[in-house]
Amino acid sequence: MDFRGASADAVAALTEELKTAVSASPEAAAKAADSLFEVSQTFRAEAALRRYVTDASVPKEAKTGLVGELFGGKVDATALGVLESAVKHRWTRAGDLSDAVERLSEIAAVRSAGGEATRLADELFAVQRAVQETPELRDALSDPARTTEDKAALVDTLLGGKALPATVTLTKQALAGTYRTASAALGEYQKVAASVAGEGTAVVRVAAPLSEAETTRLATALARKYGREIHLNVVVDPAVVGGIKVSIGDDVIDGTVSSRLEGAQRALAG
């Protein structure tokens, strides 16, 4: 989700408001996450409603009144407060409101994990890898013939009692179709989890598992380079012939043997 202009300012302000509202209670964060996600789906489905509450010419009191009438008593009180604030803001595009409310639901879900944001990021990465590497699971979660409820039940079966509740919540949200695939959604959630923890994320591909000392050295070096802590998602990939490949956003640091050989071959060919 890419927010620009007024929408970016609105999301930043609402994120701080949500943080303050749920900081003392993971339980409150979990309730807000569920409610905000439900409302985001309502906004996506109801174009007329979405246009009305983002129309700068409509008085703020009218917009907050409508939100209270539609969602009061039906969603969590914290979520309702955030929604009433959201419709007071200016938005670059009407569609940004739906995306923003969903992003806030993701942030609330991450905050519901309390002090286990690192574990949450690791679990989300593990689920993403499982979806990518298990065709049967990937097909089951993307099958249009299966209902969302059926897919959610499958997630409960696979993760219930084994993963953090926040991991289960976000995995179910990944099924909504907002993102291109469930795997892509899980990748975005990892970034949200890292951002809430004040970190960046890196995917590290190696031929063999890193030792604890190697992991620490790499994390320290990346933190120095990027000016913040970096959460490492390590993938043991047999295709990596020695060395290491690190991807951070659009940046790729390729120190694999195969990469160096390709570079040498290009130099010789030139």
Buried (B, 14 or more C-beta within 10 A) or exposed (E): BEBEEBBBBBBEBBBEBBBEBBEEBBEBBBBBBBBBBBBBBBBBEBEEBBEBBBBEEBEEEEBBBBBEEBBEEEBBBBBBBBBBBBBBBEBBBBBBBBBBBBBBBBBBBBBBBBEBBBBBBBBBBBBBBBBBEEEEBBEBBBEEEBEEEEBBBBBEEBBEEEBBBBBBBBBBBBBBBBBEBBBEBBBBBBBBBBBBBEBBBBBBBBBEEBEEEEBEEBBEEBBEEBEEBBBBBBEEBEEBEEBBBBBBEEEEBBEBEBBBEEEEEEEEEE
